């Protein structure tokens, strides 16, 4: 596969067109556009179509799903936000605000050295000092008007690189199939230099040795978990269940990949061996079992002792929701699964959404993790 995306695009067209025409196109084009701050963020279409059995329907935009993260070109005016970068201290059982910045910021990823938080806003990627004279002052490290940054990004375990999914512009006037939209996985240095495309997909994490990245892709109109070499070669499909899967991340020992799935009837945290879930996903193991929330994006601590989720109200089965009632839930682990008698415990209820923490926010010492909360800014009186 070439880094200019030619072979990647062909591969995606071949893989997805063979799976069912408009049905596949409607699903894939929805997810291609999720998390793109500053343009369309159509998060609910795919899951709603799956639930209703209406995948053959062509391209539709649900304005209620795009408005919250769609300040430019939206069908409806987007609300203005300021963002609070919030930290939970596991040892102290305490929540504090690290800093507050105007705008809608997403997916805070602390660098391993603790010096920066990597976050996106408005289609660009930034690193934000966590201390010192420039604390809370964003430094733009990636902006490309042709390939816009999304909230699917992660810092490598050695802190030297960032992987991120972008959206290639302009979007086609007529979207016929998956090949019409290009959502490249880019790898760049921590300062934003040497950005290059390796593959297509919704990026979520790195392997600890830096050899692989894991992401969400589609087969047969269905989101599954995939792994690919950091140079874009050797794609491996890791899940095959007909349920919906998302949000893969490695454990620090490299032995497991944690992800979220609705295969139990609601969204929960799961894990599988790093080599994949095996035939019929028999090696996949459910980790969380919250009854009152939809529990997405399980983030395991580097020491393997804790896991937190971004949890939605139970009546919001997809992640298009942005509003009150979002929760951060924490689970005590033992040998990578829930400790005996342990259950998800709510540590924070807040106004937020998918971009509050769809990728990992742990500090390398496993003492703290970060997410974002939103505050609506009142419109000036006319």
C-alpha positions as CSV (number, residue, x, y, z in Angstrom):
1,X,0.0,0.0,0.0
2,X,1.4,3.4,-1.0
3,X,1.5,6.2,1.5
4,X,-0.3,8.5,-0.9
5,X,-3.5,6.4,-0.2
6,X,-3.9,5.0,-3.7
7,X,-3.7,1.3,-2.9
8,X,-5.5,1.9,0.4
9,X,-8.4,3.5,-1.4
10,X,-8.6,0.7,-3.9
11,X,-8.5,-1.9,-1.1
12,X,-11.3,-0.2,0.8
13,X,-13.5,0.0,-2.3
14,X,-12.9,-3.6,-3.1
15,X,-13.5,-4.8,0.5
16,X,-16.6,-2.8,1.1
17,X,-18.3,-2.7,-2.3
18,X,-18.4,-6.5,-2.4
19,X,-20.3,-6.5,0.9
20,X,-23.6,-5.0,-0.4
21,X,-23.7,-1.8,-2.4
22,X,-25.8,1.0,-0.8
23,X,-26.1,-0.9,2.4
24,X,-22.4,-0.8,3.0
25,X,-22.0,2.7,1.6
26,X,-24.6,4.2,4.0
27,X,-22.9,2.6,7.0
28,X,-19.3,3.4,6.1
29,X,-19.9,7.0,5.1
30,X,-21.6,7.7,8.4
31,X,-18.6,6.5,10.4
32,X,-16.1,8.1,8.1
33,X,-17.4,11.4,9.3
34,X,-17.6,10.9,13.1
35,X,-15.4,13.0,15.3
36,X,-14.5,15.6,12.6
37,X,-14.7,18.8,14.6
38,X,-15.5,21.8,12.5
39,X,-17.4,20.0,9.8
40,X,-20.0,17.2,9.7
41,X,-20.0,14.8,12.7
42,X,-22.7,12.3,11.7
43,X,-22.4,9.8,14.6
44,X,-25.8,8.3,14.9
45,X,-26.7,7.3,11.3
46,X,-25.0,3.9,11.2
47,X,-26.2,2.6,14.5
48,X,-29.7,3.9,14.0
49,X,-29.9,2.2,10.6
50,X,-28.6,-1.0,12.1
51,X,-31.1,-0.9,14.9
52,X,-34.0,-0.3,12.5
53,X,-32.8,-2.7,9.8
54,X,-32.8,0.1,7.3
55,X,-29.2,-0.1,6.0
56,X,-30.4,0.1,2.4
57,X,-31.4,3.7,2.8
58,X,-29.0,6.1,1.1
59,X,-27.1,9.0,2.6
60,X,-29.1,10.9,5.2
61,X,-27.9,13.5,7.7
62,X,-29.5,13.7,11.1
63,X,-29.2,17.3,12.0
64,X,-29.6,16.5,15.7
65,X,-26.5,14.4,15.5
66,X,-24.4,16.9,13.8
67,X,-25.2,20.2,15.5
68,X,-23.1,19.8,18.6
69,X,-19.8,19.5,16.8
70,X,-20.6,21.2,13.5
71,X,-19.9,24.9,13.7
72,X,-19.0,25.2,10.0
73,X,-21.5,24.4,7.2
74,X,-24.0,22.8,9.5
75,X,-27.7,22.5,8.7
76,X,-28.3,24.0,12.1
77,X,-26.3,26.5,14.1
78,X,-23.9,24.8,16.6
79,X,-23.7,25.8,20.2
80,X,-20.6,27.6,21.4
81,X,-18.6,25.8,24.1
82,X,-15.7,26.3,26.5
83,X,-13.9,23.2,27.5
84,X,-12.8,22.2,31.0
85,X,-9.9,19.7,31.0
86,X,-10.7,17.6,34.0
87,X,-8.4,15.1,35.9
88,X,-9.3,12.3,38.3
89,X,-6.8,11.4,41.0
90,X,-7.3,7.6,41.7
91,X,-5.3,7.6,44.9
92,X,-7.1,10.7,46.4
93,X,-10.5,9.9,44.8
94,X,-10.6,13.5,43.8
95,X,-11.6,15.4,40.6
96,X,-10.0,18.7,39.7
97,X,-9.9,21.0,36.7
98,X,-6.5,21.3,35.1
99,X,-7.3,24.3,32.9
100,X,-10.2,25.7,30.8
101,X,-10.0,26.8,27.2
102,X,-12.5,28.4,24.9
103,X,-13.9,26.2,22.1
104,X,-14.8,22.5,21.9
105,X,-11.8,20.3,22.6
106,X,-11.6,16.6,22.5
107,X,-9.9,13.4,23.6
108,X,-7.1,14.6,25.9
109,X,-4.0,12.3,25.6
110,X,-1.3,13.0,28.2
111,X,2.2,12.5,26.9
112,X,4.2,9.8,28.8
113,X,6.6,12.4,30.2
114,X,3.6,14.3,31.7
115,X,4.6,17.6,29.9
116,X,1.7,17.9,27.5
117,X,-1.9,17.0,26.7
118,X,-2.6,16.3,23.0
119,X,-6.0,17.4,22.0
120,X,-7.9,18.5,18.9
121,X,-10.2,21.4,18.1
122,X,-11.7,22.8,14.9
123,X,-10.0,20.2,12.7
124,X,-6.5,20.9,14.0
125,X,-4.3,19.1,16.5
126,X,-2.6,20.7,19.5
127,X,-0.3,20.0,22.4
128,X,-1.0,21.9,25.6
129,X,1.6,22.3,28.4
130,X,0.4,20.8,31.6
131,X,2.6,23.0,33.8
132,X,4.8,26.1,33.8
133,X,4.3,29.5,32.4
134,X,2.5,28.2,29.3
135,X,0.2,25.9,31.1
136,X,-3.1,25.7,29.3
137,X,-1.9,27.5,26.2
138,X,-2.4,25.4,23.1
139,X,0.4,25.0,20.6
140,X,-0.8,24.0,17.2
141,X,1.1,21.0,15.8
142,X,-1.0,19.9,12.9
143,X,-3.3,21.6,10.6
144,X,-4.0,20.7,7.0
145,X,-7.0,22.2,5.1
146,X,-7.1,19.1,2.9
147,X,-6.9,16.5,5.7
148,X,-8.7,17.7,8.8
149,X,-7.9,16.3,12.3
150,X,-10.6,14.2,14.1
151,X,-10.8,13.2,17.8
152,X,-9.4,9.8,17.1
153,X,-5.8,10.2,18.1
154,X,-3.3,8.6,20.5
155,X,0.3,9.1,21.6
156,X,2.7,6.3,21.2
157,X,3.9,4.7,24.5
158,X,7.4,6.1,24.0
159,X,6.0,9.6,23.5
160,X,7.7,10.1,20.2
161,X,4.8,9.9,17.8
162,X,1.0,10.5,17.4
163,X,-1.4,8.5,15.3
164,X,-4.6,10.2,14.2
165,X,-7.5,9.7,11.8
166,X,-8.1,12.6,9.4
167,X,-10.9,13.4,7.0
168,X,-9.8,14.3,3.4
169,X,-11.5,17.3,1.9
170,X,-13.4,18.3,-0.1
171,X,-16.1,15.8,0.6
172,X,-17.6,14.6,-2.7
173,X,-20.8,16.2,-3.8
174,X,-22.3,12.7,-4.3
175,X,-21.2,9.9,-2.0
176,X,-21.7,6.6,-3.7
177,X,-19.6,4.2,-1.7
178,X,-16.8,3.9,0.8
179,X,-14.1,4.8,-1.8
180,X,-15.6,8.2,-2.2
181,X,-14.5,9.3,1.3
182,X,-10.9,9.1,2.5
183,X,-10.3,8.8,6.2
184,X,-6.5,8.3,6.5
185,X,-4.7,7.2,9.6
186,X,-1.7,9.5,9.8
187,X,1.4,9.1,11.9
188,X,3.4,12.2,12.9
189,X,6.1,13.2,15.3
190,X,5.1,14.8,18.6
191,X,5.9,18.2,17.3
192,X,3.6,17.6,14.2
193,X,6.4,17.0,11.7
194,X,6.7,14.2,9.2
195,X,2.9,13.6,9.0
196,X,2.3,10.7,6.6
197,X,-0.6,8.4,5.8
198,X,-0.4,4.7,6.5
199,X,-3.9,3.3,6.1
200,X,-7.6,4.0,6.4
201,X,-9.7,3.6,9.6
202,X,-10.7,5.1,13.0
203,X,-7.6,5.1,15.0
204,X,-7.7,4.3,18.8
205,X,-4.4,3.1,20.1
206,X,-0.8,1.9,19.7
207,X,0.9,-1.4,20.8
208,X,3.4,-0.8,23.6
209,X,6.3,-1.7,21.3
210,X,5.1,0.7,18.7
211,X,4.9,-2.0,16.0
212,X,1.1,-1.7,15.5
213,X,-1.8,0.6,15.7
214,X,-5.4,-0.6,16.3
215,X,-8.5,0.9,14.8
216,X,-12.1,0.4,13.9
217,X,-12.9,-0.5,10.3
218,X,-15.9,-2.0,8.5
219,X,-16.7,-5.4,6.9
220,X,-20.1,-6.4,5.7
221,X,-21.5,-3.0,6.8
222,X,-20.3,-3.9,10.3
223,X,-17.7,-2.1,12.5
224,X,-14.9,-4.5,13.6
225,X,-11.5,-4.2,15.3
226,X,-8.4,-4.2,13.1
227,X,-4.7,-4.1,13.6
228,X,-2.1,-2.9,11.1
229,X,1.7,-2.4,11.2
230,X,2.8,1.1,11.9
231,X,4.1,1.3,8.3
232,X,0.6,0.4,7.0
233,X,1.3,-3.2,6.1
234,X,-0.1,-6.5,7.4
235,X,-3.7,-5.7,8.2
236,X,-5.3,-8.1,10.6
237,X,-9.0,-8.3,11.3
238,X,-9.4,-9.0,15.0
239,X,-13.2,-9.4,15.5
240,X,-15.8,-11.0,13.3
241,X,-19.0,-10.9,15.5
242,X,-22.0,-9.3,13.8
243,X,-22.4,-6.9,16.7
244,X,-20.8,-3.4,16.7
245,X,-17.3,-3.0,18.0
246,X,-15.3,0.1,18.6
247,X,-12.5,1.8,20.6
248,X,-9.6,-0.7,20.7
249,X,-6.6,-0.1,23.0
250,X,-3.7,-2.3,24.2
251,X,-2.8,-3.2,27.7
252,X,0.6,-2.2,28.7
253,X,2.0,-5.7,28.6
254,X,0.9,-6.0,25.0
255,X,-1.0,-9.2,25.6
256,X,-4.6,-7.8,25.4
257,X,-6.7,-5.4,23.4
258,X,-9.6,-3.8,25.2
259,X,-12.6,-2.6,23.2
260,X,-16.3,-1.8,23.5
261,X,-19.1,-3.8,21.9
262,X,-22.9,-4.1,22.0
263,X,-22.8,-7.9,21.6
264,X,-24.3,-8.4,25.0
265,X,-27.4,-6.3,24.1
266,X,-25.9,-3.1,25.3
267,X,-22.5,-1.4,25.2
268,X,-19.9,-2.8,27.5
269,X,-16.1,-3.1,27.8
270,X,-14.6,-6.3,26.4
271,X,-11.1,-7.6,25.8
272,X,-9.4,-10.2,23.5
273,X,-5.9,-11.6,23.1
274,X,-3.5,-9.3,21.1
275,X,-3.6,-11.8,18.3
276,X,-7.4,-11.4,17.9
277,X,-10.7,-12.8,19.2
278,X,-10.3,-16.1,17.3
279,X,-13.0,-18.1,15.4
280,X,-16.5,-16.8,16.1
281,X,-14.8,-14.4,18.6
282,X,-14.7,-17.1,21.2
283,X,-11.7,-15.6,22.9
284,X,-13.5,-12.2,23.5
285,X,-14.3,-11.7,27.2
286,X,-16.7,-9.2,28.7
287,X,-15.1,-7.0,31.3
288,X,-17.9,-4.5,32.4
289,X,-21.5,-5.2,33.2
290,X,-23.1,-1.9,34.1
291,X,-26.9,-2.1,34.1
292,X,-27.8,1.6,34.0
293,X,-25.5,3.0,31.3
294,X,-24.1,2.3,27.9
295,X,-20.4,1.9,28.7
296,X,-18.1,2.9,25.8
297,X,-14.3,3.2,25.3
298,X,-12.7,1.1,28.1
299,X,-9.3,2.7,29.0
300,X,-7.1,0.4,31.0
301,X,-4.4,1.9,33.2
302,X,-0.7,1.3,32.4
303,X,-0.3,-0.7,35.6
304,X,-3.4,-2.9,34.7
305,X,-5.1,-2.2,38.0
306,X,-7.9,0.2,36.8
307,X,-10.2,0.7,33.9
308,X,-12.5,3.7,33.2
309,X,-15.3,4.1,30.6
310,X,-17.1,7.0,29.0
311,X,-20.7,6.1,29.8
312,X,-23.9,7.3,28.2
313,X,-27.4,7.3,29.6
314,X,-29.0,3.9,29.0
315,X,-31.5,5.3,26.5
316,X,-28.7,6.5,24.2
317,X,-27.4,3.3,22.6
318,X,-25.2,5.2,20.1
319,X,-22.6,7.9,20.7
320,X,-24.3,10.8,19.0
321,X,-25.4,12.1,22.4
322,X,-23.9,15.3,23.7
323,X,-25.5,16.7,26.9
324,X,-26.1,16.2,30.6
325,X,-25.9,12.8,32.2
326,X,-22.6,11.6,30.8
327,X,-20.6,9.6,33.3
328,X,-17.0,8.6,34.0
329,X,-17.0,5.1,35.5
330,X,-14.1,3.3,37.2
331,X,-13.5,-0.4,37.7
332,X,-11.0,-2.1,39.9
333,X,-9.1,-4.8,38.0
334,X,-7.3,-8.0,39.0
335,X,-5.4,-9.9,36.3
336,X,-7.0,-7.7,33.7
337,X,-10.6,-8.3,34.6
338,X,-12.9,-7.0,37.3
339,X,-11.6,-7.8,40.8
340,X,-13.8,-10.1,42.9
341,X,-16.9,-8.2,43.8
342,X,-15.9,-5.0,41.9
343,X,-18.3,-3.2,39.7
344,X,-18.3,0.0,37.7
345,X,-18.5,3.0,40.0
346,X,-19.4,6.5,38.9
347,X,-16.8,9.1,39.7
348,X,-18.2,12.0,37.8
349,X,-21.5,13.0,36.0
350,X,-21.1,15.8,33.6
351,X,-22.1,17.6,30.3
352,X,-20.2,16.0,27.5
353,X,-20.1,13.4,24.8
354,X,-18.1,11.1,22.7
355,X,-15.2,13.5,22.2
356,X,-14.8,13.8,26.0
357,X,-12.6,10.8,26.1
358,X,-12.9,8.4,23.1
359,X,-9.2,7.7,23.3
360,X,-7.0,7.1,26.3
361,X,-6.3,9.7,29.0
362,X,-4.2,7.9,31.6
363,X,-0.9,9.3,33.0
364,X,1.9,6.9,32.6
365,X,2.2,6.3,36.4
366,X,-1.5,5.3,36.4
367,X,-2.3,7.8,39.2
368,X,-4.5,10.1,37.1
369,X,-6.6,10.3,33.9
370,X,-8.1,13.2,32.0
371,X,-11.2,13.9,30.0
372,X,-13.0,17.0,28.7
373,X,-16.3,18.6,29.9
374,X,-18.2,21.2,28.0
375,X,-19.9,24.4,29.1
376,X,-22.3,26.2,26.8
377,X,-21.5,29.8,26.2
378,X,-24.6,32.0,26.1
379,X,-25.3,33.7,22.8
380,X,-25.0,37.5,23.0
381,X,-28.2,39.4,23.0
382,X,-29.3,40.6,19.6
